[in-house]
Amino acid sequence: MMKVKVAINGYGTIGKRVADAVSLQDDMEVVGVTKTRPDYEAKLGSKRYPLYVAKPENVELFEKAGIEIHGTIEDLLPKADIIVDCSPNKVGAENKAKYYEKAGLKAIFQGGEKKDVAEVSFNALANYDMAKGKRYVRVVSCNTTGLTRFIYQLKTNFKIGRIRATMLRRVVDPKEDKKGLVNGIMPDPVAIPSHHGPDVKTVLPDVDIVTTAFKLPTTLMHIHSLCIELKENASPEDVISVLEQEPRIMLVSAGDGFTSTAKVIEFARELRLRYDLFENIVWEESIGIDGNDLFVTQAVHQEAIVVPENVDAIRAMFKLAEKDESIKKTNETLRIQKVF
């Protein structure tokens, strides 16, 4: 079997997880990863994958640190069929113009980039086929991925109307130690809507959604409080039954001890490498209906939820598999919904 040669530009929070996920696929291989600075992540990465320097001017720093490198990003690009850009926000667009277009490479960008960086904003469940054969694809952000998955599952099983969603956002990832709220809650932004609703519409353009967001002094997960208008009769049990059909949505119960994001993460520490949760985490007890309104609370692990989407995007762009086959394969290799 011919394998797609995948390069990862940015071996950080998302990049290292995407690299490990790609390495589990029998139709893909990691040909190299990049780092900007010779830190501990670069040292670890160099032991797992061929390491290249993202900024050519920093080669000497890596050599002085004694980290084995295989060249710069310019040496890596000819070895790849596609590059997954996991660099910081807005850097991906710069990399596209500077490197990827000139190299004639396909590229995947993350949700921190503007939608215009790619031909398609992608979610595997919602619009897999739209990414088939495309050159540039943007995997939407962690919050947008969580919202899109949930909304797609509902809208394909029920008639729904307006969606109102409030995001309670972790302020930074756990490893960040230079910024963050210590004792405060920050509207993000103060005016409505937040960017998440318009971003959902880049994947599900027919959805009527308004979102607000707040940053909280926590690093573990995001929380979404959703209110969705139902245009047909349904019970909480009907909704639970629909959600149970989707492996990328995990139902948990406060009765089992899942009383907070801290407990969810503690469960994940026992379940997965790096305590990664690729699934939406939905509390069963939160699913309630008042009149025509469905209320739900879900949690999103921002470090991991987009990882399977990157894998599926690669398959779509190279037409390696149809939607259901790709999702099933990705789910199996990442042990999605394999709880016990």
C-alpha positions as CSV (number, residue, x, y, z in Angstrom):
1,M,0.0,0.0,0.0
2,M,1.3,3.4,-0.9
3,K,1.4,5.7,2.1
4,V,0.8,9.4,2.1
5,K,3.9,11.1,3.3
6,V,2.9,13.6,6.0
7,A,5.0,16.4,7.5
8,I,4.0,18.3,10.6
9,N,5.1,21.9,10.9
10,G,5.0,22.7,14.6
11,Y,5.6,20.0,17.1
12,G,3.6,21.5,20.0
13,T,0.3,20.8,21.7
14,I,-1.6,19.9,18.6
15,G,1.4,18.9,16.3
16,K,2.8,16.2,18.5
17,R,-0.7,14.6,18.9
18,V,-1.3,14.8,15.1
19,A,2.1,13.2,14.5
20,D,1.3,10.3,16.8
21,A,-2.2,9.8,15.3
22,V,-0.8,9.8,11.8
23,S,1.8,7.3,12.8
24,L,-1.0,4.8,13.8
25,Q,-2.5,4.9,10.3
26,D,-1.6,2.2,7.8
27,D,-2.1,4.5,4.8
28,M,0.1,7.4,6.1
29,E,3.5,8.0,7.5
30,V,5.3,10.9,9.3
31,V,8.3,12.0,7.3
32,G,9.3,14.7,9.7
33,V,8.3,17.3,12.2
34,T,9.6,20.8,12.9
35,K,10.4,22.9,15.9
36,T,11.3,26.6,16.1
37,R,13.4,26.4,19.3
38,P,15.6,23.7,20.8
39,D,13.5,23.1,23.9
40,Y,12.4,19.8,25.7
41,E,9.7,19.2,23.1
42,A,12.3,19.3,20.3
43,K,14.5,16.9,22.2
44,L,11.6,14.5,22.7
45,G,10.4,14.9,19.1
46,S,13.9,14.2,17.7
47,K,13.8,10.8,19.4
48,R,10.4,9.9,17.8
49,Y,10.5,11.5,14.3
50,P,13.0,13.1,11.9
51,L,13.3,16.7,13.3
52,Y,13.7,19.7,11.1
53,V,14.2,23.4,12.1
54,A,11.2,25.6,11.3
55,K,13.3,28.7,11.2
56,P,16.5,28.2,9.2
57,E,18.2,31.0,11.1
58,N,18.0,28.9,14.3
59,V,20.0,25.8,13.0
60,E,23.0,26.8,15.1
61,L,20.9,26.9,18.3
62,F,19.9,23.3,17.7
63,E,23.5,22.3,17.0
64,K,24.7,24.0,20.2
65,A,22.0,22.2,22.2
66,G,23.2,18.8,20.8
67,I,19.8,18.0,19.2
68,E,20.0,15.9,16.1
69,I,18.3,17.6,13.1
70,H,17.8,16.5,9.5
71,G,17.8,20.0,8.1
72,T,15.4,22.9,7.8
73,I,11.8,23.1,6.7
74,E,13.0,23.7,3.2
75,D,14.7,20.3,3.3
76,L,11.6,18.6,4.7
77,L,9.0,19.9,2.1
78,P,10.3,17.8,-0.9
79,K,9.9,14.7,1.2
80,A,6.2,15.2,1.9
81,D,2.9,14.9,0.0
82,I,1.1,17.1,2.5
83,I,2.0,19.3,5.4
84,V,-0.1,19.7,8.5
85,D,0.5,23.2,9.8
86,C,0.3,23.3,13.6
87,S,2.1,26.6,14.1
88,P,0.7,29.4,16.2
89,N,-2.3,31.5,15.0
90,K,-1.7,33.5,11.8
91,V,1.7,31.9,11.2
92,G,0.1,29.2,9.1
93,A,-1.1,31.8,6.5
94,E,2.5,33.2,6.4
95,N,3.9,29.6,5.9
96,K,1.4,29.0,3.1
97,A,2.7,32.0,1.1
98,K,6.3,31.5,2.0
99,Y,6.6,27.7,1.6
100,Y,3.6,25.6,0.7
101,E,2.5,27.4,-2.4
102,K,6.0,27.5,-3.9
103,A,6.5,23.8,-3.1
104,G,3.2,22.8,-4.7
105,L,2.2,21.0,-1.5
106,K,-1.2,20.2,-0.1
107,A,-1.7,21.7,3.4
108,I,-4.0,21.5,6.4
109,F,-4.3,24.5,8.6
110,Q,-5.8,24.7,12.1
111,G,-8.7,26.7,13.4
112,G,-6.6,29.7,14.6
113,E,-6.2,30.7,10.9
114,K,-8.8,32.7,9.0
115,K,-11.2,30.7,6.9
116,D,-9.8,32.3,3.7
117,V,-6.5,30.4,4.2
118,A,-8.2,27.3,2.8
119,E,-10.7,26.1,0.2
120,V,-12.8,24.3,2.9
121,S,-13.4,24.6,6.6
122,F,-13.5,21.0,7.7
123,N,-15.3,18.7,10.1
124,A,-15.3,15.0,9.3
125,L,-18.9,14.3,10.3
126,A,-20.4,17.4,8.7
127,N,-18.6,17.9,5.4
128,Y,-16.0,15.2,4.7
129,D,-16.9,15.1,1.0
130,M,-16.3,18.8,0.5
131,A,-12.6,18.2,1.2
132,K,-12.1,15.5,-1.3
133,G,-9.3,16.4,-3.7
134,K,-8.8,19.8,-2.2
135,R,-5.3,21.4,-1.9
136,Y,-5.9,23.5,1.2
137,V,-8.2,22.5,4.1
138,R,-8.7,24.2,7.5
139,V,-9.7,22.0,10.4
140,V,-11.9,24.3,12.5
141,S,-11.0,25.1,16.1
142,C,-11.6,22.9,19.2
143,N,-14.7,24.8,20.2
144,T,-16.1,24.9,16.7
145,T,-15.3,21.2,16.3
146,G,-17.3,20.4,19.5
147,L,-20.2,22.6,18.4
148,T,-20.3,21.3,14.9
149,R,-20.2,17.6,15.8
150,F,-23.1,18.0,18.3
151,I,-25.2,20.2,16.0
152,Y,-24.7,18.0,13.0
153,Q,-25.8,14.9,15.0
154,L,-28.9,16.8,16.1
155,K,-29.9,18.3,12.8
156,T,-29.6,15.0,11.0
157,N,-32.0,13.4,13.4
158,F,-34.4,16.2,14.4
159,K,-35.8,19.4,13.0
160,I,-34.0,22.2,14.9
161,G,-34.2,26.0,14.9
162,R,-32.1,28.7,16.5
163,I,-29.1,27.7,18.6
164,R,-27.8,29.8,21.5
165,A,-24.5,28.7,23.0
166,T,-22.3,30.0,25.7
167,M,-18.6,28.9,25.8
168,L,-16.8,28.9,29.2
169,R,-13.3,28.7,27.9
170,R,-10.1,27.6,29.5
171,V,-7.8,30.6,29.4
172,V,-4.6,28.7,28.2
173,D,-3.3,25.2,27.7
174,P,-1.9,23.5,30.8
175,K,1.8,23.9,29.8
176,E,1.5,27.7,29.4
177,D,3.1,29.6,32.2
178,K,3.5,33.1,30.9
179,K,-0.1,34.3,30.6
180,G,-3.5,33.7,31.9
181,L,-6.2,34.9,34.2
182,V,-5.4,34.4,37.9
183,N,-8.5,35.8,39.6
184,G,-11.1,36.9,37.0
185,I,-13.6,36.0,34.3
186,M,-13.2,37.7,31.0
187,P,-16.0,38.2,28.4
188,D,-14.4,37.1,25.1
189,P,-15.3,39.3,23.4
190,V,-17.5,41.8,25.4
191,A,-19.9,42.3,22.4
192,I,-21.8,39.4,20.9
193,P,-21.5,37.2,19.0
194,S,-18.2,35.5,19.7
195,H,-16.4,34.1,16.7
196,H,-17.6,30.6,17.3
197,G,-21.0,30.9,15.8
198,P,-19.8,32.4,12.5
199,D,-17.1,29.7,12.4
200,V,-19.7,27.0,12.8
201,K,-21.5,28.5,9.8
202,T,-18.3,28.0,7.6
203,V,-19.1,24.2,7.9
204,L,-22.9,24.2,8.5
205,P,-24.0,27.4,6.6
206,D,-27.7,26.7,7.1
207,V,-27.5,26.7,11.0
208,D,-29.0,29.7,12.9
209,I,-26.5,30.1,15.8
210,V,-25.5,32.8,18.2
211,T,-22.6,32.3,20.6
212,T,-21.1,34.1,23.5
213,A,-17.9,33.2,25.3
214,F,-16.0,33.8,28.6
215,K,-12.5,33.0,29.6
216,L,-12.1,31.4,33.0
217,P,-8.9,30.7,35.1
218,T,-8.7,27.0,34.3
219,T,-6.6,25.1,31.9
220,L,-8.3,21.7,31.6
221,M,-11.3,21.9,29.2
222,H,-13.9,24.2,27.7
223,I,-17.5,24.0,28.7
224,H,-20.5,24.6,26.4
225,S,-23.9,25.5,27.6
226,L,-26.3,24.9,24.7
227,C,-29.9,25.9,24.1
228,I,-31.4,24.5,20.9
229,E,-34.9,25.1,19.6
230,L,-36.7,21.9,18.6
231,K,-39.2,22.1,15.8
232,E,-40.7,18.7,16.6
233,N,-41.6,16.7,19.6
234,A,-38.8,14.9,21.3
235,S,-37.9,13.6,24.7
236,P,-34.5,13.7,26.5
237,E,-34.4,9.9,25.9
238,D,-34.7,10.5,22.2
239,V,-31.8,12.9,22.3
240,I,-29.7,10.5,24.4
241,S,-30.4,7.7,21.9
242,V,-29.2,9.8,19.0
243,L,-26.0,10.9,20.8
244,E,-25.2,7.3,21.7
245,Q,-25.1,6.4,18.0
246,E,-22.1,8.7,17.4
247,P,-18.7,7.4,18.7
248,R,-17.2,10.9,18.8
249,I,-19.7,11.9,21.4
250,M,-19.2,10.4,24.8
251,L,-22.1,10.5,27.4
252,V,-21.1,10.6,31.0
253,S,-23.1,10.8,34.2
254,A,-22.7,12.8,37.4
255,G,-24.0,9.6,39.1
256,D,-20.7,7.9,38.1
257,G,-18.7,10.7,39.7
258,F,-18.3,12.9,36.7
259,T,-19.1,16.1,38.7
260,S,-16.6,18.5,37.0
261,T,-14.0,18.8,34.3
262,A,-11.4,17.8,36.9
263,K,-13.1,14.4,37.3
264,V,-13.4,14.0,33.5
265,I,-9.7,14.6,33.1
266,E,-8.8,12.3,35.9
267,F,-10.8,9.6,34.1
268,A,-9.0,10.4,30.9
269,R,-5.6,10.0,32.7
270,E,-6.5,6.4,33.3
271,L,-7.9,5.9,29.8
272,R,-5.5,7.5,27.3
273,L,-2.0,8.6,26.5
274,R,-1.6,12.3,27.6
275,Y,-5.2,12.0,28.9
276,D,-6.4,12.9,25.4
277,L,-10.2,13.0,24.9
278,F,-11.0,13.1,21.2
279,E,-14.7,13.0,21.9
280,N,-17.3,15.6,23.0
281,I,-18.1,14.9,26.6
282,V,-21.8,15.3,27.3
283,W,-23.5,15.1,30.7
284,E,-26.6,12.9,30.5
285,E,-28.2,14.8,33.4
286,S,-27.8,18.1,31.5
287,I,-30.1,16.9,28.7
288,G,-33.4,18.5,29.4
289,I,-36.3,19.9,27.4
290,D,-38.4,22.9,28.5
291,G,-41.2,23.7,26.0
292,N,-39.5,23.8,22.6
293,D,-36.0,24.3,24.0
294,L,-33.4,21.6,24.4
295,F,-30.7,22.3,27.0
296,V,-27.3,20.4,27.0
297,T,-23.9,20.9,28.7
298,Q,-20.8,19.4,27.1
299,A,-17.1,19.6,27.7
300,V,-14.3,19.9,25.0
301,H,-10.7,18.8,25.6
302,Q,-9.0,21.5,23.6
303,E,-5.7,19.7,23.3
304,A,-7.1,16.7,21.5
305,I,-10.5,17.1,19.9
306,V,-9.2,18.2,16.5
307,V,-6.7,15.4,16.2
308,P,-9.0,12.8,14.5
309,E,-10.3,15.6,12.2
310,N,-6.8,16.2,10.9
311,V,-6.4,12.5,10.1
312,D,-9.7,12.3,8.3
313,A,-8.9,15.5,6.4
314,I,-5.8,13.9,5.0
315,R,-7.8,10.9,3.7
316,A,-10.4,13.2,2.1
317,M,-7.8,15.3,0.4
318,F,-6.1,12.3,-1.2
319,K,-9.4,10.4,-1.7
320,L,-8.1,7.5,0.2
321,A,-11.4,6.5,1.7
322,E,-15.1,7.4,1.8
323,K,-16.4,9.3,4.8
324,D,-17.7,6.4,6.9
325,E,-14.6,4.2,6.2
326,S,-12.2,6.9,7.1
327,I,-14.0,7.9,10.4
328,K,-14.3,4.2,11.4
329,K,-10.6,3.7,10.7
330,T,-9.5,6.8,12.6
331,N,-11.8,5.9,15.5
332,E,-10.4,2.4,15.8
333,T,-6.7,3.5,15.7
334,L,-7.3,6.2,18.3
335,R,-9.5,3.9,20.4
336,I,-12.3,6.4,20.3
337,Q,-15.2,5.2,22.4
338,K,-13.1,2.3,23.6
339,V,-13.6,3.1,27.2
340,F,-13.1,-0.2,29.0
